[in-house]
């Protein structure tokens, strides 16, 4: 059996589809209020903050995928993530399950230096610090041979469905509605974005590749990086709307943050929009040369098709 912890998010849902299509029908989806993605899915209610519930949720699993997410709430991240990770590690150790952890890039320096699996950690704020802390905990357990696990790391998302990302919220969704997009700080820096179905397909592949364990992997992205100006223009052309957008300056975001908790909690991520973001996924592409990475054009067409059909 393969188990997805935090299965209600877009990554978890796409992962369930990928696993069923390519690897197994024996899937267990775990969350506080799980919902089936495939007809054959088994559902288990569990709170990952509860150690006993987490251990019961993992029982009988061969591979466990941790795809859980939390709202953009710094206090919640600091309070919850270390406990959740500890509980998941303990559950996998208890039942001898392999762990595939879906990670982000918050712990990396927010500079234009290319980001590889060997990049050092230099978090800019509390969310980055806690993500660095929990992945270090996992890496220590991996290095000691206590736990068979791997880390999948992804940059900012864009994608269909309920994809939660700054790009979806400020660019894609407004343009689909014929409204003006918003861009943070600059429109001329290169962005690396990952298409959410690609992230989940790649994670399923890694989890079912025995020699991928005991390593960190950058998930595959379109290397034809675009500036937000070019991304907005491509999205508008694809959606058949005007490429209207405004660039929000630092003072505007700081002022808006006084009244918007979510924006205030995203402040630590803003430096990444001042410079090129070069997330390198060559390791994955070399190991899996047949994996087809979705281009920006094809990804935006798929988003439009879903939007029109909804």
Secondary structure, DSSP 8 states (H G I E B T S, - for coil): -EEEESTTSHHHHHHHHHHHHHT-S-EEEEETT---SSTT-EEEE--TTSHHHHHHHHTT-SEEEE-----S-HHHHHHHHHHHHHHHHHHHHHHT-EEEEEE-STTB-SSSS-B-TT--B--SSHHHHHHHHHHHHHHHHHHTTS--EEEEE--EEE-STT---HHIIIIIHHHHTT--EEEES-SSSEE-EEEHHHHHHHHHHHHT-GGG-SSEEE----SS-EEHHHHHHHHHHHHTS---EEEE-HHHHHHHHTT-HHHHHTGGGGGGGSS---B--HHHHHHTTT-----HHHHHHHHHHHHHH-
